[in-house]
Amino acid sequence: MSDFGELGAGLPEANDELVDRKILSPNHDERKLPISMVVIHYTEMEDKGFAIERLCDPEAKVSANYLIGKGGEVVRLVPEDKRAWHAGVSYWRGIKDVNSASIGIELDHPGHKYGYCEFPDAQFEALVPLVSRIVKQYDIPRANVVGHSDVAPARKIDPGELFPWDRLAEYGLCLPRPKKLERGDPFDNDASFYLALERFGYDITDGHKAVEAFQRRWRPEKINGEIDGEVRAILFQLLLDRDRGHTR
Ligand SMILES: [Zn+2]
């Protein structure tokens, strides 16, 4: 809340400190849910200019709250109190209208289509303070800072296996990949694994794709959609940590 209350109208918008440029995309509407998530994307375009054009094109009907350039420029396209159109048909931990519940951040990146590569440091260094400010302001749990592939596993693979989740986790801004895995295997069969995967947050309508998305995020070294021992152990550990209150 602004100290100025109603009188704050007309003052510079809050949260402008980290924003280098503002371009208003017409592709937004009203939020129907409080903000409780951050969804990270890549643009999968060769050029940031084209990406901005597309994210502001009324015909394309897509947008994001923010776009971060390769050099770290932060562009706000949709104010945070508005619902940007970045997630499409999506699901996470019971939420079906992910656009209403999330802040969408696009990273200027060629994606898998135009030569998949590491995310530039300058871009990551601009992402950290932005996500940090957002999670503090809206009290967003770390488990709700996710990739597009986590919320739309059947359709999307961005930001992909090279996105540095562990580096983001070092700042306390998302869950880290579990390092130590407990012994024991609680899943009697694939059905119980899928139920647990759904409890963790994923849409399991397409089981194979859901496992692929899980692997992309939590074990990027091997993405094949198969439920193997390591994948089971990682999911078990993530749920244990959450149930014990180690993660939120
Ligand atoms: Zn995306």
Residues whose N, C-alpha, C, O or C-beta is under 5 A from the ligand:
A	BS01	ZN	H41 Y42 H86 H148 D158
